[in-house]
Structures are given as C-alpha cells and as structure tokens.
Amino acid sequence: MTSEPLLRLADEIRAEAWELALSVVEEGLRDDAIPPLTRLGRIAQLGDMPTFIGELAEHLRHPKPERLRRGSRLAALVRDHAREREALGFAPRDIVTEFLVLRRVLWRLIRHRSATLDAGDVFVLEERLHDVIDSLVTECVVAYFDRATSELSHRARHDALTDLLNHSSFTRELELELERAKRYGIGVTLVYFDFDGFKDINDTHGHLAGDQALRRVAKLLRAELRQSDLAGRMGGDEFAAFLVESDRETGPVFLDRLRRRIDELADSGELLVPGPIAISAGVTRYPEDGADAETLFAAADARLYEAKRASAA
C-alpha cells in the first residue's frame, strides 16, 4: 500500500521528469563526470532518461517485481539505451555513472520533500528507489557483457577480413550439416575455389587491392547463397561454400553463376584491379564423393588443382 504523501511525490517526479533528466545531464557535465556528454546535443544528452524517471515514478506508486525482472519492458529499454550509448562512444562506466547520478538527483529531491514524509515513507522511498536504480545498473552491466561475449564468439568463428566463417568453424558446420544429411537422406554440395594468380595481384597492385578483392568477392559469395547455405574463407585466397539439399546440378549451376558475378564485379572496377579475375574450383557432393568433411575437401582440392592445371595448359 502506498501512502498519500508517496503518491503525491511520485506524481511530482513524473511531472518533472524532463527537468530532473536535465539535472542529470548538468551534473554529468560538471567536472567531466560523464565525458561523452560534452560531444552531444541536448536531446542526445537526455537519451531515455526522462522515460526511466517516469518508470521509476510508476514503481514508487505501484511497485511490481515483474517490472524489474530480466525480459521486462524496462529491461529491454535499458538494453537499447546502453547499446545506443555505446554507439555514441560511451564506455560501460559512463553508462553506469548516468544512473548513479540519477540516483543522487532523485535523492536530493526526496530530501527536500522529507518534511512532508514520515520515517516509514522515507524508508519505503529509499528501498524502491534503490531497487529501480540497481535494476537499471545491473541490466546495463549484463547487457554489456552479453554483447561483449557475443562479439568475442563472433570473432572467434569468423575471418577478420571477410567476416565469413573461418576454416575451423566452416568445417565444423559442414560436419553438422553432413550428419543431418545422413539422417534425412539428402545431398550436400561443397564448392571450393581460389583465385588464379592472386599472388600477382598482391605483387602488382599491392595488398590493399588484394584485400579489397577478397572482401568484395566474399560479399558477393554471401549474397549468392540461400539462407540455409554457408560460406567460409579457408585461408589466403581460398573460399568454400556448402549448399544443402542439393542435387548433382546444384554445384555447377552455382559456380557458373558465381563466375558471372565475379566477371561483372571486375568489369565494374570495384575490385581496384584492372582486367578480368579468374577462379579455379573443385565441386564435390555428399554422398557420392565422401561421407565426411575431410574426404569431401580432399576430393574438391584435387579437382580444384586439376582445373587450375587445365586452365594453365
């Protein structure tokens, strides 16, 4: 049960949400307590602070434990706020400091109104205020570590230059897909290719041009895949893709389409390398050419080099 004085104070906090949020900004700017605020305009400085103050006022009026739980609307709002703040250059410490400053601003308001409150009301206010602020801070910290863990996991699985799966991750995904193919009796096609004369591109036009070519071809490769297919950079100028639920024609058709797209990309000048760029490829398929990733890769590698020798003849 919330007393009448507490209800009136909650209404006052809600009505003054913008003014209180401005006080948070001003205190954050003072002595450079929150350095990134100095780079922002007023609206960006406020962020979602008025909304948080409104939510806190509502919790003072009608405390509900579910409002402070993970997965709640408030938790989602805090996570979005933290993500937006990080995009604006806020460190986790800056984001947490915002909420600690908010606690001080609100507690000053409560002290100024303490003459109208009895000791029991002050205790309830303190408890509810700390519950909300602690929940906001906790959600920010958890959100930061969730994102950091997710980013580390992504980096561990993906090639830094092209953002395709790296060799080990691609091979693992292929093994998992082959297990599924064995259960359901479906085909999986492996396409393995590299550039012809890629060393000459690096030696003649520089590594920046070589990296640009790898990035653009990787982007093109990703765009040509269905949502169920995956691609990876196997190392250097070597790429691979697996095509699920495929038949015998899937690999050659995909490879022909990929070559046309690479030709179009080279003609556009986006690769920073004059002239055409050719690729050599090997295509294998489960179950005809092997039942595991190692066998399929070995067969595809042999076919790739057969194609390379044939094109050089």
Buried (B, 14 or more C-beta within 10 A) or exposed (E): EBEEBBEEBBEEBBEBBEEBBBBBBEBBBEEEBBBBBEEBEEEBBBBBBBBBBBBBBBBBBEBEEEBBEEEBEBBEBBBEBBEBBBEBEBBBEBBBBBBBBBBEBBBEBBEEBEEEBEEEBBEBBEEBBEBBBEBBBBBBBBBBEEBEEEEEEEEEBBBEEBBBBBBEBBBEBBEEBBEEBEEEEBBBBBBBBBBBEBEEBBEEBEEEBBBBBBBBBBBBBBEBBEEEBBBBBBEEBBBBBBBBBBEEEBBEBBBEEBBEBBEEBBEEEBBBBEEEBBBBBBBBBBBEBBEEBEBBBBBBBEBBEEBBEEEEE
